[in-house]
Amino acid sequence: MKINLGEIDNIIILGGSWITGEFIKVLKKENFKTYLVSSSRHIDLISDENKNTLREIAEEYQVPYLISKDINKDKKLRRLINKKTLGIGLGAAWSFSKDTVENFNGKLLDFMGIDLPRYRGGAHYTWQILSRNKKGACNLQMVLGGTQEFHKGPIIKSGYYKYPKTCDTPEEYFKFAVKKEGNFLRSFLKEVKKGKIFNKTKLIENESTYYPFLNTLKHGWINWNWEGEEIFRFINSFGDPYEGASTYLNKKRVFIKKIKLIKNEEDFHPFHSGIVYRKNPKQIFVACVKNSLMIESIFSSNQKSIIKSISEGDRFYTPTKKLEDALSFKAYYNNKGLKENE
């Protein structure tokens, strides 16, 4: 099956993310009339490597923006739509109803920077880092509307790439991906201008995977019973731009970032795990099974560096209750942010 989007003279971006900020810049260069519809959860988040928020990017590029509680009921949004409007969701805080799809005359797409139908859900980069997955993807998916059809529409354009081996944290994934995604969307806009007819490709559902949304403060507790390489991946997966992975030191919660995996000098037993066995003015060395960690950044709950106050012989530990709570907690988000368990 095929689709012709027809003549497009304005694009409404729905959502909030690093690629949303980049797409605003791309659209302005391509001279599309642009609107941004975002949420209170996303509008003031950092959305580029220069630490600009989405609001600041929209204002700099003179893109009108609307902060919506629920786009499916927002009358202001409906007034922006005409027959030459294309809607594109990029990290949207809402699911789209069938009525919303009809309001866009069926011309509502969702950009997904994941290898659909794999990695549906949330916290995509965290889950990829945990799995050592270096496959990058760009997909423009038709929105069908309704919770039962969420992220199940056909794909009209795809692209694939590999993350470098040096990408270890979500921020490094973000920075590398946003350039690839920006080029992908720029190519799409040129095709739209030329009136290209796009093929609709159905997803292969028996290859699908789903991983739940995460919250760093709730889920990012380090299990020192794991092997060093597993802890290394876990700490990286909750690294910048997030708060960092958590554990306890001297009865206080601390956050760890910027680590390196090193070979063990001895055959450490699991009882060694978490012990600071060496330090220098800039780093501490922590014992783990099979591989150990060299840590460069440790912060208190108020984000104050504490690495100089740590002594050799100190031990990091995480209470079993914290680990169990992390496994049982389900993160739900709305347009404002994290909700309590439902």
Salt bridges, closest charged atoms under 4 A:
GLU7 OE2 - LYS84 NZ 3.51
GLU30 OE1 - LYS193 NZ 3.26
ASP44 OD1 - ARG55 NE 2.76
ASP48 OD2 - LYS25 NZ 3.46
ASP110 OD2 - HIS151 NE2 3.15
ASP115 OD2 - LYS135 NZ 3.24
GLU171 OE2 - LYS51 NZ 3.67
GLU171 OE1 - LYS175 NZ 3.90
GLU191 OE2 - LYS157 NZ 3.35
GLU191 OE2 - LYS196 NZ 3.40
GLU205 OE2 - ARG120 NH2 2.81
GLU227 OE2 - LYS290 NZ 3.22
GLU229 OE2 - ARG132 NH1 3.18
GLU229 OE1 - ARG233 NH2 2.86
ASP240 OD1 - LYS257 NZ 2.57
GLU265 OE2 - ARG278 NH1 2.93
ASP325 OD2 - LYS321 NZ 2.94
GLU342 OE2 - LYS339 NZ 2.50
